[in-house]
Amino acid sequence: MEGYHSEESLQEMLHNGEIDHLQYVCHYSEERKMAFISFCGERGLSADDKAAQQFVEYQLNQEVKAHSEYLD
């Protein structure tokens, strides 16, 4: 896999088992990839699929939190 892909395309490939979480993060955008690298560095994690899954969950939680604060 090369380059960056749409979120919808990546989610479909992840759901179908065509890619793992690390590929999802690395092919989303340069910004997302750099945020993942920072996330791993701050937590002392290896940049592997398990850390990528944690990163995706962390970002989802941050989005939910931001949305909840917006509604309050």
PyMOL Python script that loads the backbone (N, CA, C, O; Angstrom):
from pymol import cmd

cmd.read_pdbstr("""\
ATOM      1  N   MET A   1       0.846  -1.169   0.000  1.00  0.00           N
ATOM      2  CA  MET A   1       0.000   0.000   0.000  1.00  0.00           C
ATOM      3  C   MET A   1       0.895   1.238   0.000  1.00  0.00           C
ATOM      4  O   MET A   1       1.881   1.308   0.734  1.00  0.00           O
ATOM      5  N   GLU A   2       0.540   2.192  -0.821  1.00  0.00           N
ATOM      6  CA  GLU A   2       1.324   3.415  -0.923  1.00  0.00           C
ATOM      7  C   GLU A   2       0.423   4.626  -0.758  1.00  0.00           C
ATOM      8  O   GLU A   2      -0.774   4.561  -1.035  1.00  0.00           O
ATOM      9  N   GLY A   3       0.995   5.722  -0.310  1.00  0.00           N
ATOM     10  CA  GLY A   3       0.292   6.989  -0.244  1.00  0.00           C
ATOM     11  C   GLY A   3      -0.761   7.042   0.841  1.00  0.00           C
ATOM     12  O   GLY A   3      -0.812   6.198   1.736  1.00  0.00           O
ATOM     13  N   TYR A   4      -1.603   8.065   0.734  1.00  0.00           N
ATOM     14  CA  TYR A   4      -2.666   8.277   1.714  1.00  0.00           C
ATOM     15  C   TYR A   4      -4.017   7.971   1.074  1.00  0.00           C
ATOM     16  O   TYR A   4      -4.208   8.122  -0.133  1.00  0.00           O
ATOM     17  N   HIS A   5      -4.938   7.540   1.917  1.00  0.00           N
ATOM     18  CA  HIS A   5      -6.256   7.123   1.445  1.00  0.00           C
ATOM     19  C   HIS A   5      -7.336   7.790   2.296  1.00  0.00           C
ATOM     20  O   HIS A   5      -7.055   8.276   3.391  1.00  0.00           O
ATOM     21  N   SER A   6      -8.552   7.811   1.798  1.00  0.00           N
ATOM     22  CA  SER A   6      -9.654   8.416   2.540  1.00  0.00           C
ATOM     23  C   SER A   6      -9.955   7.591   3.792  1.00  0.00           C
ATOM     24  O   SER A   6      -9.675   6.394   3.853  1.00  0.00           O
ATOM     25  N   GLU A   7     -10.528   8.259   4.774  1.00  0.00           N
ATOM     26  CA  GLU A   7     -10.901   7.578   6.008  1.00  0.00           C
ATOM     27  C   GLU A   7     -11.885   6.444   5.719  1.00  0.00           C
ATOM     28  O   GLU A   7     -11.770   5.355   6.282  1.00  0.00           O
ATOM     29  N   GLU A   8     -12.838   6.704   4.849  1.00  0.00           N
ATOM     30  CA  GLU A   8     -13.841   5.693   4.506  1.00  0.00           C
ATOM     31  C   GLU A   8     -13.181   4.456   3.895  1.00  0.00           C
ATOM     32  O   GLU A   8     -13.502   3.328   4.268  1.00  0.00           O
ATOM     33  N   SER A   9     -12.271   4.669   2.971  1.00  0.00           N
ATOM     34  CA  SER A   9     -11.571   3.568   2.313  1.00  0.00           C
ATOM     35  C   SER A   9     -10.741   2.771   3.321  1.00  0.00           C
ATOM     36  O   SER A   9     -10.748   1.540   3.307  1.00  0.00           O
ATOM     37  N   LEU A  10     -10.030   3.479   4.187  1.00  0.00           N
ATOM     38  CA  LEU A  10      -9.205   2.809   5.193  1.00  0.00           C
ATOM     39  C   LEU A  10     -10.057   2.022   6.184  1.00  0.00           C
ATOM     40  O   LEU A  10      -9.697   0.908   6.565  1.00  0.00           O
ATOM     41  N   GLN A  11     -11.186   2.595   6.601  1.00  0.00           N
ATOM     42  CA  GLN A  11     -12.066   1.886   7.529  1.00  0.00           C
ATOM     43  C   GLN A  11     -12.610   0.608   6.901  1.00  0.00           C
ATOM     44  O   GLN A  11     -12.705  -0.427   7.561  1.00  0.00           O
ATOM     45  N   GLU A  12     -12.960   0.688   5.644  1.00  0.00           N
ATOM     46  CA  GLU A  12     -13.461  -0.498   4.944  1.00  0.00           C
ATOM     47  C   GLU A  12     -12.375  -1.569   4.859  1.00  0.00           C
ATOM     48  O   GLU A  12     -12.637  -2.743   5.121  1.00  0.00           O
ATOM     49  N   MET A  13     -11.163  -1.169   4.497  1.00  0.00           N
ATOM     50  CA  MET A  13     -10.062  -2.138   4.397  1.00  0.00           C
ATOM     51  C   MET A  13      -9.737  -2.740   5.762  1.00  0.00           C
ATOM     52  O   MET A  13      -9.443  -3.932   5.861  1.00  0.00           O
ATOM     53  N   LEU A  14      -9.789  -1.919   6.817  1.00  0.00           N
ATOM     54  CA  LEU A  14      -9.528  -2.414   8.169  1.00  0.00           C
ATOM     55  C   LEU A  14     -10.611  -3.410   8.570  1.00  0.00           C
ATOM     56  O   LEU A  14     -10.310  -4.483   9.094  1.00  0.00           O
ATOM     57  N   HIS A  15     -11.854  -3.058   8.326  1.00  0.00           N
ATOM     58  CA  HIS A  15     -12.984  -3.925   8.655  1.00  0.00           C
ATOM     59  C   HIS A  15     -12.905  -5.267   7.906  1.00  0.00           C
ATOM     60  O   HIS A  15     -13.259  -6.312   8.452  1.00  0.00           O
ATOM     61  N   ASN A  16     -12.440  -5.224   6.663  1.00  0.00           N
ATOM     62  CA  ASN A  16     -12.351  -6.437   5.842  1.00  0.00           C
ATOM     63  C   ASN A  16     -11.075  -7.235   6.094  1.00  0.00           C
ATOM     64  O   ASN A  16     -10.863  -8.275   5.470  1.00  0.00           O
ATOM     65  N   GLY A  17     -10.222  -6.755   7.005  1.00  0.00           N
ATOM     66  CA  GLY A  17      -8.992  -7.461   7.316  1.00  0.00           C
ATOM     67  C   GLY A  17      -7.907  -7.304   6.262  1.00  0.00           C
ATOM     68  O   GLY A  17      -6.943  -8.069   6.250  1.00  0.00           O
ATOM     69  N   GLU A  18      -8.050  -6.328   5.381  1.00  0.00           N
ATOM     70  CA  GLU A  18      -7.065  -6.108   4.325  1.00  0.00           C
ATOM     71  C   GLU A  18      -5.847  -5.343   4.832  1.00  0.00           C
ATOM     72  O   GLU A  18      -4.758  -5.461   4.271  1.00  0.00           O
ATOM     73  N   ILE A  19      -6.032  -4.551   5.902  1.00  0.00           N
ATOM     74  CA  ILE A  19      -4.943  -3.817   6.524  1.00  0.00           C
ATOM     75  C   ILE A  19      -5.058  -3.948   8.033  1.00  0.00           C
ATOM     76  O   ILE A  19      -6.108  -4.328   8.550  1.00  0.00           O
ATOM     77  N   ASP A  20      -3.983  -3.636   8.736  1.00  0.00           N
ATOM     78  CA  ASP A  20      -4.025  -3.628  10.195  1.00  0.00           C
ATOM     79  C   ASP A  20      -4.092  -2.176  10.673  1.00  0.00           C
ATOM     80  O   ASP A  20      -4.103  -1.252   9.860  1.00  0.00           O
ATOM     81  N   HIS A  21      -4.135  -1.980  11.977  1.00  0.00           N
ATOM     82  CA  HIS A  21      -4.253  -0.630  12.535  1.00  0.00           C
ATOM     83  C   HIS A  21      -3.037   0.236  12.203  1.00  0.00           C
ATOM     84  O   HIS A  21      -3.170   1.440  11.984  1.00  0.00           O
ATOM     85  N   LEU A  22      -1.867  -0.370  12.167  1.00  0.00           N
ATOM     86  CA  LEU A  22      -0.667   0.395  11.847  1.00  0.00           C
ATOM     87  C   LEU A  22      -0.748   0.939  10.422  1.00  0.00           C
ATOM     88  O   LEU A  22      -0.418   2.101  10.183  1.00  0.00           O
ATOM     89  N   GLN A  23      -1.173   0.127   9.497  1.00  0.00           N
ATOM     90  CA  GLN A  23      -1.335   0.595   8.116  1.00  0.00           C
ATOM     91  C   GLN A  23      -2.416   1.672   8.046  1.00  0.00           C
ATOM     92  O   GLN A  23      -2.278   2.648   7.308  1.00  0.00           O
ATOM     93  N   TYR A  24      -3.479   1.495   8.808  1.00  0.00           N
ATOM     94  CA  TYR A  24      -4.550   2.492   8.848  1.00  0.00           C
ATOM     95  C   TYR A  24      -3.985   3.855   9.238  1.00  0.00           C
ATOM     96  O   TYR A  24      -4.228   4.852   8.557  1.00  0.00           O
ATOM     97  N   VAL A  25      -3.235   3.893  10.329  1.00  0.00           N
ATOM     98  CA  VAL A  25      -2.683   5.152  10.830  1.00  0.00           C
ATOM     99  C   VAL A  25      -1.670   5.742   9.845  1.00  0.00           C
ATOM    100  O   VAL A  25      -1.684   6.944   9.581  1.00  0.00           O
ATOM    101  N   CYS A  26      -0.815   4.917   9.318  1.00  0.00           N
ATOM    102  CA  CYS A  26       0.266   5.401   8.453  1.00  0.00           C
ATOM    103  C   CYS A  26      -0.212   5.863   7.080  1.00  0.00           C
ATOM    104  O   CYS A  26       0.491   6.619   6.409  1.00  0.00           O
ATOM    105  N   HIS A  27      -1.379   5.430   6.658  1.00  0.00           N
ATOM    106  CA  HIS A  27      -1.869   5.803   5.330  1.00  0.00           C
ATOM    107  C   HIS A  27      -3.068   6.750   5.397  1.00  0.00           C
ATOM    108  O   HIS A  27      -3.731   6.994   4.388  1.00  0.00           O
ATOM    109  N   TYR A  28      -3.341   7.283   6.594  1.00  0.00           N
ATOM    110  CA  TYR A  28      -4.438   8.230   6.768  1.00  0.00           C
ATOM    111  C   TYR A  28      -3.998   9.629   6.330  1.00  0.00           C
ATOM    112  O   TYR A  28      -4.636  10.247   5.477  1.00  0.00           O
ATOM    113  N   SER A  29      -2.902  10.124   6.920  1.00  0.00           N
ATOM    114  CA  SER A  29      -2.343  11.426   6.555  1.00  0.00           C
ATOM    115  C   SER A  29      -0.981  11.572   7.222  1.00  0.00           C
ATOM    116  O   SER A  29      -0.666  10.858   8.173  1.00  0.00           O
ATOM    117  N   GLU A  30      -0.191  12.489   6.722  1.00  0.00           N
ATOM    118  CA  GLU A  30       1.115  12.763   7.333  1.00  0.00           C
ATOM    119  C   GLU A  30       0.912  13.260   8.762  1.00  0.00           C
ATOM    120  O   GLU A  30       1.651  12.880   9.669  1.00  0.00           O
ATOM    121  N   GLU A  31      -0.086  14.105   8.954  1.00  0.00           N
ATOM    122  CA  GLU A  31      -0.373  14.648  10.282  1.00  0.00           C
ATOM    123  C   GLU A  31      -0.731  13.541  11.267  1.00  0.00           C
ATOM    124  O   GLU A  31      -0.248  13.536  12.399  1.00  0.00           O
ATOM    125  N   ARG A  32      -1.567  12.613  10.844  1.00  0.00           N
ATOM    126  CA  ARG A  32      -1.982  11.502  11.710  1.00  0.00           C
ATOM    127  C   ARG A  32      -0.775  10.613  12.028  1.00  0.00           C
ATOM    128  O   ARG A  32      -0.612  10.156  13.160  1.00  0.00           O
ATOM    129  N   LYS A  33       0.063  10.373  11.024  1.00  0.00           N
ATOM    130  CA  LYS A  33       1.249   9.544  11.245  1.00  0.00           C
ATOM    131  C   LYS A  33       2.190  10.198  12.262  1.00  0.00           C
ATOM    132  O   LYS A  33       2.726   9.519  13.138  1.00  0.00           O
ATOM    133  N   MET A  34       2.388  11.499  12.150  1.00  0.00           N
ATOM    134  CA  MET A  34       3.264  12.205  13.083  1.00  0.00           C
ATOM    135  C   MET A  34       2.664  12.233  14.488  1.00  0.00           C
ATOM    136  O   MET A  34       3.391  12.128  15.476  1.00  0.00           O
ATOM    137  N   ALA A  35       1.349  12.374  14.581  1.00  0.00           N
ATOM    138  CA  ALA A  35       0.677  12.334  15.883  1.00  0.00           C
ATOM    139  C   ALA A  35       0.848  10.953  16.524  1.00  0.00           C
ATOM    140  O   ALA A  35       1.024  10.847  17.738  1.00  0.00           O
ATOM    141  N   PHE A  36       0.797   9.911  15.717  1.00  0.00           N
ATOM    142  CA  PHE A  36       0.994   8.550  16.217  1.00  0.00           C
ATOM    143  C   PHE A  36       2.419   8.371  16.743  1.00  0.00           C
ATOM    144  O   PHE A  36       2.622   7.780  17.803  1.00  0.00           O
ATOM    145  N   ILE A  37       3.386   8.873  16.016  1.00  0.00           N
ATOM    146  CA  ILE A  37       4.779   8.779  16.454  1.00  0.00           C
ATOM    147  C   ILE A  37       4.963   9.503  17.786  1.00  0.00           C
ATOM    148  O   ILE A  37       5.640   8.995  18.679  1.00  0.00           O
ATOM    149  N   SER A  38       4.365  10.686  17.923  1.00  0.00           N
ATOM    150  CA  SER A  38       4.432  11.431  19.189  1.00  0.00           C
ATOM    151  C   SER A  38       3.737  10.658  20.309  1.00  0.00           C
ATOM    152  O   SER A  38       4.251  10.575  21.424  1.00  0.00           O
ATOM    153  N   PHE A  39       2.569  10.095  20.008  1.00  0.00           N
ATOM    154  CA  PHE A  39       1.808   9.304  20.967  1.00  0.00           C
ATOM    155  C   PHE A  39       2.674   8.163  21.508  1.00  0.00           C
ATOM    156  O   PHE A  39       2.726   7.935  22.717  1.00  0.00           O
ATOM    157  N   CYS A  40       3.339   7.463  20.620  1.00  0.00           N
ATOM    158  CA  CYS A  40       4.201   6.339  21.031  1.00  0.00           C
ATOM    159  C   CYS A  40       5.378   6.832  21.872  1.00  0.00           C
ATOM    160  O   CYS A  40       5.700   6.243  22.904  1.00  0.00           O
ATOM    161  N   GLY A  41       6.012   7.906  21.429  1.00  0.00           N
ATOM    162  CA  GLY A  41       7.153   8.449  22.159  1.00  0.00           C
ATOM    163  C   GLY A  41       6.798   8.897  23.559  1.00  0.00           C
ATOM    164  O   GLY A  41       7.544   8.645  24.506  1.00  0.00           O
ATOM    165  N   GLU A  42       5.659   9.562  23.696  1.00  0.00           N
ATOM    166  CA  GLU A  42       5.213  10.054  25.007  1.00  0.00           C
ATOM    167  C   GLU A  42       4.885   8.925  25.962  1.00  0.00           C
ATOM    168  O   GLU A  42       4.967   9.099  27.178  1.00  0.00           O
ATOM    169  N   ARG A  43       4.517   7.778  25.433  1.00  0.00           N
ATOM    170  CA  ARG A  43       4.105   6.650  26.268  1.00  0.00           C
ATOM    171  C   ARG A  43       5.119   5.514  26.300  1.00  0.00           C
ATOM    172  O   ARG A  43       4.885   4.490  26.942  1.00  0.00           O
ATOM    173  N   GLY A  44       6.236   5.688  25.617  1.00  0.00           N
ATOM    174  CA  GLY A  44       7.264   4.660  25.593  1.00  0.00           C
ATOM    175  C   GLY A  44       6.828   3.395  24.869  1.00  0.00           C
ATOM    176  O   GLY A  44       7.253   2.294  25.220  1.00  0.00           O
ATOM    177  N   LEU A  45       5.972   3.554  23.852  1.00  0.00           N
ATOM    178  CA  LEU A  45       5.461   2.415  23.098  1.00  0.00           C
ATOM    179  C   LEU A  45       6.245   2.207  21.812  1.00  0.00           C
ATOM    180  O   LEU A  45       6.754   3.165  21.231  1.00  0.00           O
ATOM    181  N   SER A  46       6.343   0.982  21.373  1.00  0.00           N
ATOM    182  CA  SER A  46       6.880   0.679  20.053  1.00  0.00           C
ATOM    183  C   SER A  46       5.805   1.020  19.033  1.00  0.00           C
ATOM    184  O   SER A  46       4.617   0.822  19.287  1.00  0.00           O
ATOM    185  N   ALA A  47       6.215   1.527  17.890  1.00  0.00           N
ATOM    186  CA  ALA A  47       5.261   1.899  16.837  1.00  0.00           C
ATOM    187  C   ALA A  47       4.832   0.631  16.096  1.00  0.00           C
ATOM    188  O   ALA A  47       5.277   0.368  14.978  1.00  0.00           O
ATOM    189  N   ASP A  48       3.964  -0.144  16.734  1.00  0.00           N
ATOM    190  CA  ASP A  48       3.500  -1.392  16.141  1.00  0.00           C
ATOM    191  C   ASP A  48       1.973  -1.388  16.049  1.00  0.00           C
ATOM    192  O   ASP A  48       1.329  -0.391  16.375  1.00  0.00           O
ATOM    193  N   ASP A  49       1.408  -2.496  15.609  1.00  0.00           N
ATOM    194  CA  ASP A  49      -0.038  -2.563  15.409  1.00  0.00           C
ATOM    195  C   ASP A  49      -0.808  -2.371  16.708  1.00  0.00           C
ATOM    196  O   ASP A  49      -1.850  -1.716  16.716  1.00  0.00           O
ATOM    197  N   LYS A  50      -0.310  -2.930  17.803  1.00  0.00           N
ATOM    198  CA  LYS A  50      -0.994  -2.790  19.092  1.00  0.00           C
ATOM    199  C   LYS A  50      -1.035  -1.323  19.517  1.00  0.00           C
ATOM    200  O   LYS A  50      -2.071  -0.841  19.976  1.00  0.00           O
ATOM    201  N   ALA A  51       0.072  -0.617  19.370  1.00  0.00           N
ATOM    202  CA  ALA A  51       0.107   0.811  19.708  1.00  0.00           C
ATOM    203  C   ALA A  51      -0.789   1.606  18.777  1.00  0.00           C
ATOM    204  O   ALA A  51      -1.428   2.568  19.205  1.00  0.00           O
ATOM    205  N   ALA A  52      -0.845   1.216  17.504  1.00  0.00           N
ATOM    206  CA  ALA A  52      -1.711   1.906  16.546  1.00  0.00           C
ATOM    207  C   ALA A  52      -3.168   1.730  16.932  1.00  0.00           C
ATOM    208  O   ALA A  52      -3.959   2.663  16.798  1.00  0.00           O
ATOM    209  N   GLN A  53      -3.532   0.556  17.408  1.00  0.00           N
ATOM    210  CA  GLN A  53      -4.904   0.322  17.854  1.00  0.00           C
ATOM    211  C   GLN A  53      -5.210   1.202  19.066  1.00  0.00           C
ATOM    212  O   GLN A  53      -6.290   1.787  19.149  1.00  0.00           O
ATOM    213  N   GLN A  54      -4.276   1.298  19.999  1.00  0.00           N
ATOM    214  CA  GLN A  54      -4.451   2.163  21.167  1.00  0.00           C
ATOM    215  C   GLN A  54      -4.594   3.619  20.737  1.00  0.00           C
ATOM    216  O   GLN A  54      -5.406   4.359  21.293  1.00  0.00           O
ATOM    217  N   PHE A  55      -3.809   4.026  19.750  1.00  0.00           N
ATOM    218  CA  PHE A  55      -3.857   5.395  19.245  1.00  0.00           C
ATOM    219  C   PHE A  55      -5.216   5.694  18.608  1.00  0.00           C
ATOM    220  O   PHE A  55      -5.792   6.756  18.847  1.00  0.00           O
ATOM    221  N   VAL A  56      -5.721   4.781  17.813  1.00  0.00           N
ATOM    222  CA  VAL A  56      -7.023   4.970  17.173  1.00  0.00           C
ATOM    223  C   VAL A  56      -8.110   5.089  18.242  1.00  0.00           C
ATOM    224  O   VAL A  56      -8.987   5.946  18.136  1.00  0.00           O
ATOM    225  N   GLU A  57      -8.062   4.248  19.257  1.00  0.00           N
ATOM    226  CA  GLU A  57      -9.041   4.310  20.341  1.00  0.00           C
ATOM    227  C   GLU A  57      -8.910   5.619  21.120  1.00  0.00           C
ATOM    228  O   GLU A  57      -9.914   6.229  21.489  1.00  0.00           O
ATOM    229  N   TYR A  58      -7.680   6.044  21.367  1.00  0.00           N
ATOM    230  CA  TYR A  58      -7.427   7.309  22.069  1.00  0.00           C
ATOM    231  C   TYR A  58      -8.011   8.478  21.276  1.00  0.00           C
ATOM    232  O   TYR A  58      -8.671   9.345  21.848  1.00  0.00           O
ATOM    233  N   GLN A  59      -7.776   8.507  19.979  1.00  0.00           N
ATOM    234  CA  GLN A  59      -8.295   9.598  19.160  1.00  0.00           C
ATOM    235  C   GLN A  59      -9.818   9.601  19.147  1.00  0.00           C
ATOM    236  O   GLN A  59     -10.438  10.663  19.209  1.00  0.00           O
ATOM    237  N   LEU A  60     -10.417   8.434  19.067  1.00  0.00           N
ATOM    238  CA  LEU A  60     -11.877   8.335  19.101  1.00  0.00           C
ATOM    239  C   LEU A  60     -12.410   8.882  20.421  1.00  0.00           C
ATOM    240  O   LEU A  60     -13.388   9.630  20.434  1.00  0.00           O
ATOM    241  N   ASN A  61     -11.779   8.518  21.519  1.00  0.00           N
ATOM    242  CA  ASN A  61     -12.197   9.018  22.830  1.00  0.00           C
ATOM    243  C   ASN A  61     -12.050  10.529  22.913  1.00  0.00           C
ATOM    244  O   ASN A  61     -12.901  11.197  23.500  1.00  0.00           O
ATOM    245  N   GLN A  62     -10.985  11.080  22.334  1.00  0.00           N
ATOM    246  CA  GLN A  62     -10.777  12.529  22.329  1.00  0.00           C
ATOM    247  C   GLN A  62     -11.874  13.224  21.525  1.00  0.00           C
ATOM    248  O   GLN A  62     -12.361  14.282  21.923  1.00  0.00           O
ATOM    249  N   GLU A  63     -12.257  12.640  20.409  1.00  0.00           N
ATOM    250  CA  GLU A  63     -13.321  13.219  19.581  1.00  0.00           C
ATOM    251  C   GLU A  63     -14.652  13.198  20.320  1.00  0.00           C
ATOM    252  O   GLU A  63     -15.401  14.175  20.279  1.00  0.00           O
ATOM    253  N   VAL A  64     -14.952  12.094  20.994  1.00  0.00           N
ATOM    254  CA  VAL A  64     -16.197  11.979  21.760  1.00  0.00           C
ATOM    255  C   VAL A  64     -16.193  13.011  22.898  1.00  0.00           C
ATOM    256  O   VAL A  64     -17.201  13.673  23.143  1.00  0.00           O
ATOM    257  N   LYS A  65     -15.067  13.141  23.581  1.00  0.00           N
ATOM    258  CA  LYS A  65     -14.945  14.099  24.678  1.00  0.00           C
ATOM    259  C   LYS A  65     -15.152  15.524  24.163  1.00  0.00           C
ATOM    260  O   LYS A  65     -15.885  16.302  24.773  1.00  0.00           O
ATOM    261  N   ALA A  66     -14.516  15.866  23.053  1.00  0.00           N
ATOM    262  CA  ALA A  66     -14.653  17.210  22.478  1.00  0.00           C
ATOM    263  C   ALA A  66     -16.093  17.479  22.080  1.00  0.00           C
ATOM    264  O   ALA A  66     -16.610  18.575  22.299  1.00  0.00           O
ATOM    265  N   HIS A  67     -16.737  16.485  21.499  1.00  0.00           N
ATOM    266  CA  HIS A  67     -18.129  16.623  21.080  1.00  0.00           C
ATOM    267  C   HIS A  67     -19.032  16.817  22.296  1.00  0.00           C
ATOM    268  O   HIS A  67     -19.941  17.646  22.264  1.00  0.00           O
ATOM    269  N   SER A  68     -18.789  16.062  23.364  1.00  0.00           N
ATOM    270  CA  SER A  68     -19.584  16.172  24.584  1.00  0.00           C
ATOM    271  C   SER A  68     -19.423  17.554  25.213  1.00  0.00           C
ATOM    272  O   SER A  68     -20.399  18.153  25.666  1.00  0.00           O
ATOM    273  N   GLU A  69     -18.194  18.056  25.238  1.00  0.00           N
ATOM    274  CA  GLU A  69     -17.934  19.385  25.801  1.00  0.00           C
ATOM    275  C   GLU A  69     -18.615  20.457  24.961  1.00  0.00           C
ATOM    276  O   GLU A  69     -19.089  21.460  25.496  1.00  0.00           O
ATOM    277  N   TYR A  70     -18.664  20.253  23.661  1.00  0.00           N
ATOM    278  CA  TYR A  70     -19.319  21.203  22.775  1.00  0.00           C
ATOM    279  C   TYR A  70     -20.819  21.272  23.061  1.00  0.00           C
ATOM    280  O   TYR A  70     -21.426  22.341  22.992  1.00  0.00           O
ATOM    281  N   LEU A  71     -21.397  20.134  23.379  1.00  0.00           N
ATOM    282  CA  LEU A  71     -22.841  20.077  23.631  1.00  0.00           C
ATOM    283  C   LEU A  71     -23.222  20.643  24.992  1.00  0.00           C
ATOM    284  O   LEU A  71     -24.366  21.045  25.203  1.00  0.00           O
ATOM    285  N   ASP A  72     -22.260  20.675  25.922  1.00  0.00           N
ATOM    286  CA  ASP A  72     -22.557  21.177  27.273  1.00  0.00           C
ATOM    287  C   ASP A  72     -22.692  22.645  27.304  1.00  0.00           C
ATOM    288  O   ASP A  72     -22.941  23.221  28.363  1.00  0.00           O
TER     289      ASP A  72
END
""", "prot")
cmd.dss("prot")
cmd.show_as("cartoon", "prot")
cmd.util.cbc("prot")
cmd.orient("prot")
